[in-house]
Amino acid sequence: MTRLLFIRIIIGLCFLISLSIKAQTNNWRSHIEQLAEEDMDEIFINNLFEELSMLEQNPLNLNTVTRNQLEQFPLLSINQAHAIADFLEKNRPIYTVFELRNVYLLDYATVSLILPFFYVGEIKKEKEPFNIDKIIKNSRHNLQVRLDKTLNKRAGYSNFSDSILSKYPNRKYVGEDFYHSLKYSISYRDKLQAGIVGEKDAGEPFWKPDYKKGYDHYGFHLILRNVGKIRALALGDYRLSFGQGLVLNNDFMLGKSFLSNNTIKQTSLPKRHFSKAESGYFRGAAAVLRLHNVDVTTFYSYQSVDANISSDGEITSFKTDGYHRVPLDFEKRNNTKEQVMGANVNYRLNRFQLGISALHHSYNRVYNPTLRYYNVDYWRGSQSFNFGVDYSYRFSKINIAGETARAENGTFAHIHIVDYYPSSLANFTLLYRNYPSTYQAMYAKAFGDGSRVQNERGVYLGTSFYPLAKITVSMFADYVKFPTPKHNIQEPSSAIDLYAMTTYNLSRETFFEVRYKFKRKKKNVNLPDDQVTVVLPYQTHKLRLRYLNTLANGWYFRTTVDFANYQTLYFPNEFGYMISQNWGHRGNKKVHGDGFIGYFNSDSYDTRLYSYERNILSTFYMPSFYGEGMRVALSFRWNMTSYVSFSVKASQTRYFNRDIISSGTEQINGNSRTDIFTYLVWKF
């Protein structure tokens, strides 16, 4: 009875708060939230969040920004980037960022979305020469120290007898129960980016007598841009993307529902890798040379990677989580050498672009994953080669783009995209891709339903339009066929993915959102009575209602109600819902704060619910919830001076239907988990 009363109070408070105050439009963190809910790879999510966080801290001057810089901006479509460039070329100098509202193809919501990344400054008539002394003198420095700790004791930190550890050495973590990282970066406009990072996960050793290297992971990067004919030079850790990603993409990849008009990609300049992810990047050198209308990109990467090795000395799989907490993890650490090299030649003339990409990779061991029904066509060997041709052309209202790539075994993969803009109030996207099951590209990442550019043929149709001045509607439909078995689907199958979102700006201060998602696929199901495995269709329905608001004095509030339904043929329906409230203050005072409280009730993992909560600076955090329980989080940032800030966050998840959380070495004996996050930033 007490619990029910508490839940009713929370719901009532959320409702009253939402009715009593005014709201503002969405921001870029909410867009990242949508992308994360697509179950995208965490590495790509963190890379995108890191990139946008850096751009927010180093905004671009609209009076000097180039067309190429706008094309590289991840929140703009190609058409929007060129529309801004055309407007600026005709109207410079501009005097306020709000003049972007006059750009064709930019609505109020889009302008609000990108405003944090731009400012208006002086216009320079002459190109600034590269001066290393001036760069060093006027650079911005940033030092970040982070320390996180879980207050609940986990099984991996328990005390075990020597006899137990001699028999089961992987039951106990070898390191301390906290996460720690140190980051230092230096930047000068868009000319220079450099930085180093040291990081240890909870459970990894830190400056022990027998572990004198200090941190478990170190990283370094140096990015130079526009040095003579060199558009970009990258040393250390970096990321790259060629064309539409059929040959190479270890940069971020936008999901289906992110923006329907942002499906066309372009070859990007090398970007720094500065996140905590210990995989999914290159380590070496990359350079982009401009020769008239041609950009030539070359790169080389050599590094040690973690892998699971068979008794025959062959690679069965790669270990990408970056954890080195138990003796078995250290056996897998850096036991394989990876070498990757490649090039891209990109020709551009007015509205036309043509690119040619080539990539060669090799390992010092043979990659031979254990044969399963779903990986018969996976690449196996020690070296391979991929080649691709990509194109794009902009008409007045139509964009076309695509890529055709060839694997070393002779298999071709294709992706082709048409964007149509009949007016500034609507756009349509038609995308076709065909990734045969025998297409093999280890470093590819392209638009699709699966995590691999393989075994997929589909058609996507997306649209965004504005039926009324204050209403935006975004929809897509995606039909996919999988010609051969996939993981957890032991026969050929298909999938349907539907999405619809409507946003209503009641005013400039009020934002309401309704979002619906539907997916129908198939999966293996074990029938316990018959002791057989069959393939059955299943479908998921997800509905979200959200009210986002802010006061003029800097307070903001966000109320969200989520519903989920999961149905497998011949099995009972499963349901889940979550009610949550975010609030915080973003004024000019020295102390900022954020809060989150939510109640969730979900039948299973299949009806899990996601809820983004504001985390400490430069970190993205979006947990999932299932079962029944409450989530509470509070965070504060104290701007001690104009150069130094300190952030702290405390969060707790309490379950009402379980007495054990997680399993294995991460098991907590209890119904709650409490975490503390701290962050110190010094800018100078």
N, C-alpha and C positions, 0 to 999 in steps of 0.2 A: 504493500500500500504506500509506504514511504517513497519507494523508488518511482511508482507511477505518479505520485504527486510532484516529485522533483522534475520528472520529465515534462509534465504539463506546465510547470512554472517556466522551464527553459523555453518551451515552445511559445508560451505567452509573451515572455520577454523579447524573443526574437521578433515576434509580430509587432509588438508595440514600438520597439526601436525603429523598425523599418517604416512604420507609418508616421513617426514623429519627426523625421528629419528628411533632408533632401539629399539627392545622389548626384554622382558624376559619371562620366563615361568610363568605359573599360580601359585597361592599360595593357602594356605588353606582357606583363607577368601572367595575366589571365589568358592571353593567347598561348603562352608556353604551357599553361595548365591544360588547355585543350589538346595540344600536341602530346603531352605526357600521357593523357588518358587514352591515347591510341595504342598504348602498350609499346611505345617505341623504345629502342635500346637506350639504356641509361647514359651511355657514353655520348650519344648524339644529343640527348637532352641537355646534359651538362655543358657540352661544347657550345650549343646555341645560347644557353643562359650565360655562360662566361663571355661569349662574344658580345652579346647585347649589354651586359653589365659594363664591359670595357668601353663600348661605344657611348653608353650613357654618361660615363665619367669623363670621356674625351669627345664631346660633341663636335660635329662638323659645321664649319662656317658656310652658310648658304651663299655668301658672296664669293666664295672661292672654291666650293666643292665642284668636282669634275663629274662628267657623265659616267666615267668608269667607276668612280666611287659610289655613285647612286645605284649603278647596276649591281654592285657587290653588296648593297645593303639588304639584309635578309628579310625585312618586313615589307619590302616593296616588290610588286610585280615588275616585269620588264617594261610593260607599257607605262606604268606609273612612274618608274624611274626616268624614262625618256620624256614623259610629260612635264615632270619637274625640271629636267635639264633644259627643255625648250622654253619653258616659262622664265627660268633664270637668265638664259642667254638674251632674252628680249627685254627684261625688266631690271637687270642689275644696274646700280645697287638697289637692293631692297632694304627696308628699314625695320621690319618686324617679321618674326617667324609666322605670324598669323596671315601674312600675305599668301602662304601656301594654300589657303582656303580658296584662292582664285584659280588654282591649277585645275585644268581639265582632268577628270578621272579621280580626283581626290574629294571624298566626302568629308563631313565633319568628323566622323568616327575615325577615319584613317589619319586625318591631320592630328587629332588628339593622340592617336597611337604613336606617331613618329616624332611629336614635338620634343620629347626629352633628349633626342639624339642630334638636334640641330640648334644653332644659334645664329645671330646676325652680327658680323664683325666688319672690320675694314676690308675693302677690296684692294688687292695688290695688282698693280699694272704689270709688273715684271715677275717672272718666275724666280722664286727664291733659290739661290745656289745652295748646294750642299756644303755646309760648313760645320765640320766636326766640333770645333771649339765652341761655336755658338750653340750647337745642339747640347753639348755637355753642360754648358753654362745655364741654359734655359729649360732644361728637361724637368719633367715632373717625376718625383720619386714616390714610391708607395711600398710600405712595409706592412705585412699582414701576419698576425700571429693568431692561430686558432687552437682551442683546447675544448674537447668534448668528452663527456663521461656519462655512462649509464650508472645510476645509483644502485640498481638492483644487481645482486650477485648472479652471474651466469655460470653454468656448469663448467665451462672451460677454465675458470679461475678457482675452482675448488682445490682443496688440499688432498692429494692422493699419496698413498704409501709408495715406497720405492718398488715394492713387489708388483703393485698394480701398474705403475708406469712402465716397468720393464716389460710387462706383458701387453699393455695398451698405451703406448707412448703418445698417441694422438688424442687422448682424452683431455690433455691439459695444454693451455696456451703457454708459449714460451715467453711472452712479453707482458707488459703492463696493461691494466684495464682503463685505457684512455686513448682517445684519438688526438693527434697533434700534427700541425703543419705550420711551416714557415714559408712565406712568399715575399720576395722582393722583386719589384719591377721598376723600370725606368722608361719613360716615353717622351717623345717630342713630336707633337702634332701627329701627322701621318707619316713622318720621315723615319722614326725610330721606335722600335719596341724591343725591349730586352728584359729578361727576368730569370730568376732561379727559384726552384721550389724544393722543399724537403718535406716528406710526409710519412707518417706511420699510422696504420690503422690500429684500432683497439685490439690488443692481443699480440701485436708485433713487438719485438724487443727494441729498446731505445737506450743507446749509450751504455750498454752493459759491458763488463770487463771482457767477455767473450764475443762482443758485438760492437766493435769500436767504430764502425762506419756511421753510427748515429742513427739517422733515419733509414727506414726500409727502402724508400724510393726517393730519387733525386731527378730533377729535370732542369733543363736549360734551354733558352731560346733567344735568338737575335734576329729581328726582322728589320731590314732596311728597304725603303721605298723611294723611287724616283731619284736615283743616283745616276745622272747622265742618261745613257740608253737603257740602263737597268731599271725596269719597273719595280722589281722586288727581288730581294735576296734573303733567304732564310737559312739560318744555321742552328743546329740543335734539334729541338722537338717542334714539329710543324704538321699541318694537315693540308690536304690538297683535294681538289675535285675537278675532273675533266668532263666536259659535255654534260650529258644527262645522267652520268654515273654508271654506265654499263661496263666500263673498263676500270674506272677508279673513282671512288668517293669515300674518304674517311672524314669528311666534313659533316655537318649536320644535314639531315634530310627531313623536310617538312612533311607532315602527315596529310591524309586525305582531307580531314575536316579543318585544317589550319586556315587556309584561304584558298578558295576554288580558283582564283585567278593567279595563283603563285606556284603553278606546277612546272613552269618552264625554268630550267636551271641554265647557268652558263659556267664556263670554265672560270674558276676563281683564282685569285692570287694566293700564294702560300699564307696561311694563317698560323698564328702561334698556338701551341698546345700548352695550356697553363692550368688545366683542371687537375683534380686528384685522380682521374682515370689513368691507370697504368698500362692500358692497351688501346688499340685503335688509332695510333698515330705513327708518324715516321720519325726517325732520328738520323740526321745526316745533314744534307744540304740540298737546296732548291733555288733556282734562279729563273727569272722571267726577263727576257731581252726583247725590247721593242725595236723593230726594223720597219719603218714606215707604217704600213697597214697590217703588219704581221707581228704577233707576239709568239715568241718561242720559249716554252717552259721545259726545263730539264731538271731532274731530281735523282738523288741517290740516297738510299737508306740502308743502314746496317745496324742491327741491334740483336741482343739476346732476348728470347721470349720464353715464357713458361709453357710447358707441354706435358701431357701424360704419355709416357713411353712404355711400349710393350716389352716383353721379355726378349723379343728379337731386335730391340733397339729402334723400332719404328714409332712414329708419332700416331697415336690413336685419336687425340683431340688436343686442342689448345686450352690452357687455363688462362682466363681473361679477367677474373675477379680481382686480381692484385693482392690477395690475402696471403701472408706468409706467417701463420700463427702457430702451426703445429709442425713436428718433424717431417711429416709427409709433404707439406707445402714446400719445404726447403729442398726436398728431393726433386721437385718439379721446377724449381726456380732456375731461370736462365740456362736451361739445359739444351736449348736449341738456338742455332744461329739463323737469322732471317736476313736476306738481302733482296732489296727491291730497287729497281731503276726504271726510268721511263721518260717519256717526252710527249709534249703536245705542241702542235703548230696551229695557231689560230689566226685566220685571215678575216679581216673586217673591212667592208667598204659600204659606207652609208648604212642602209638598213639590212644588209646581207652579212652573214657570218658563216664561216666554214672552218671546222676543226678536225684535226687528225691526231689520234692518240695511240700510244704504244706503251706497253708495260711488260716487264720481265721480272719474275720473282723466283727465288730459290731458297731451299733449306739445306742444312748440312746433314739432314736425315730424310728418310722417305716418309711421306705423309700417307698413312694407310689406315683410315678409321675402320673400326670393327664393322664387318658387313652386316647391315640390317635391311629390312624390306624397303625402308624409306631413303637409304643412301646409296643405292646401287649405282647411280649416275654421278655421285660426288667425284670431284677431282682427286686423283691419287698420283703420287710421284714426288720428285724432289725439286722440279723446276717446271715453269710453264710460261706461256706468252699469250698476251691478249692485244687485239688491235681494234680500233673503232674510228668511225667517221660521224661527226655530229654537224648539224646545220641549224640555222634559224633565219627567218626573214620577216620583217615587219611591214605590212601594208598599212593603210590608213586606219582600218578598224579590225584587222585580222593579223594575228601572229601565228606563224607556223614554226615548229621546231621538232627535232627528233635526233635519234642516233641509231646507227647500226653497228654492231660489234661482232667480232669473230674470236672464238676460242681456239686454242691450239689444236683441238681435235676436229676443227672444221665446222663446228656448229655456230650458227648466227643467231643473235638476239636483236630485237627491234623495240623501239618505243617512238611514237609519233604523237604530236600534240597540236591542236588547233585552239587558239583563243580568239573569241569574237567579242568585240565591243561595239554593239549597235549605237550606244550612247553612253554618257557618263553615269547613267542610272541603271545600267545592266551589263553583265558580262556572262559569257558562256564558254565552257571549256570541254572539249572532247579529246579523250586520250585513249590510245590503243597501245597495248604492249604485248609482246610475245617473247617469253623467256623459256625456251625448250628445256626439258629436264636434263639434256646432255650439255647445256651451256655451262661452262665452268669458268668462273672469274672470282678469285679469292678476295679481291679488294673492291668489288663492285657494290654499290648501294644506290638503288633507283626506286622510283615510284612503284609501289606494289603492295600486295596484301601480306606477303611473307617476308621473313628476314633475309632470305637469299634471292638473288637475281637468277632464279632457276624454277622450272616446273610451274609456270604460271602463264596464262593467256587471259587477258581481260579487257573490258571496255568500261571507261569511266566517263560520266557526264556530270558536270558541276555547274552551278549558276549562283550568282549573287545579283539581287536587284532591289530596287527601292520603290515599292508600290505607293507609299506615301512619304511625305517629307521626313517624318520622324521614325519611320519603320524600315528596317533592313531585313531581308530574307536571304538565307544561304541554304542551298540544298545540293546534295549529290546522290547519285546512284552508281554503284560499281558492281559489275557482274564478272566473276572470275571462274575459270576452269583450271583444274589441276590434273593434267593428263596422266600422271603416274602417282603412286602412293606418296604421302607426306608423313611426317612425324605424327604419330597418333591417329593416322588415317590410312588403313592398310589397303586401300583401293583408290582408283581415280575418283575425283569428287569435284564439287563446284561450291561457290559461295555467292551470296547476295549481301551487299552492304548498303544501307540507306541512312541518310542523315538529313535533318532539317533543323535550322535554328532561326528564330525570329528575335530581333532586338527592337525595343521600343524606347526611344528617348522622349520621355514625357516632357522634359525640358533639358536645358544644358546641365542641370543639376541632378537629373533623375534618369536612371537606366534600369530597364527590366528585360530579362532574357528568358526565353523558353527554348529548350533544346531536346530533341528526340533522336535516338539512335537505335537502329535495328540491324542485326546481323544474323544470317542463316548459313550454317556450315554443317559439316559432318564430323564425327569422331568415333574412335574405337570405344566400345562399351563392353565391359566384362559382365556376362550373365552368370551370377553365382550358382544358380540352380543347375544350369546346363554345363557350367565350367567351360564355356566357349566365349570367343570374342567376336562381336558383330559390329558393323558400321551403321550408326543411326544418326539421323539429322537432329540438330538442336538449333535453338534460336534464342537470342537475347534481346530484350527491350530495356532501354534506359531513358529515363525522363528527368530533366532538370528544370527547376524553376528558381530564378535568381533575381534578387533586387539589390542593386548596388547604389550606395549614396554617400555623399560627403557634405559637410558643413563648410561655410566660408572661413571659419576659424581653423580649419585644418583637420578636423575630425572626419573619419570615414567609417561607414558601416556596410556590411554585406551579409545578406540573409540568403541561404541556399537550402533548397529541399531537393533531395535526390531519391529516385525510385529505380529499382532494378528487378527484372523478371527473367528467369532462366528456365527454358523448357526443353527437355529431351523426350523424344518419342517413346511412349509406353511408360514413362517415369513421372512421378509427381512434380508439379511446378514448384520452383523455388523463388523466394522473394527477398528483397532487401530494401531498406530505406535509411536515409540519414538526414537529419536536420542540424544545420550548423549556422553559427553566427561569427563573423569576423568583425573586429573593430580596431581602431587605432587612431593615432594623431600624427599628422605630417605638417605641422606648422614650422615656424622659424625659430622656435625655442630650442634650448640646448638638449632637452630630453624628448625623445620620440618613443612611442610605444605602440605595440600591437597585441591583440588578443584573439583567441579562438576558443570556442566551445561547441561541442557537437555530440549528439546522441545517434548511435547507429544500431541497427538490428538487421542482420543478414543471415540467411539460412546456411550459406556455404561460401566457399571461395569463389565459385562461379557467379555469385551475386555480390561480389565485393564492390565497395564504393570508394572513390577517390575524393580527397578534399585538399586543395592547395591552401597552405598557411604560410604567411610571411615569415621567412627565416632570417637569420642574421645576414649581414651584408655579403653579397657576391656568392651566395649559396642558394641552391634550389632544393626545396623539400616538399614532397607530395606523397604522403603515406596512403596506403590502402587499408580498408577496414572490413572485417567480416566477423560474424558472431554477434554478440550484444554487448554494448559498453558505452563509455563516455570518453571523449578526448578533450583535454584542456591544455592550452599553451599560452604563455605570456612571454613577451620579449620587450626589451628596452634598449635604446641606444642613447648614450650620453656623449654629446659633443663637448669634450672637455675643453678644447680650444678649437680654433679654425683648422688646425692641422691634425689633432689627435681625437679619436673617438673610440669608445668602448661599448661593445654590445654583449648582452647576455640574454639567453632564452632558457626557460624551464618548461618542460612538457610532461604530461602524464597521460597514458592510455590505461583505462581501467575496464576490465571485462567482468560481466555479470554472470557468464555461463561457463567459465573455465577457471581452473586452479593452476594450470601450467601454460606458459607462453613459450612458443618456439620449441625447438628440439635439439638434440645433440649437444654440442659444446655451447650453443647459444641458449639453452633452456633456462628459463627462470621459473623457480618454484613459487608461484604466487599468481594473483590475478591482475597485477598492475606492473607497468614499466614506467620509470621516471628517468628523463634525460636532461642534462645540463649542457648548453652550448655557450661558449664564450669567444669573443672576437675582438682583437685590438688592431686598430688601423692608425698608422702614422704616415701622413702625407707631407712631403717637404720638397 
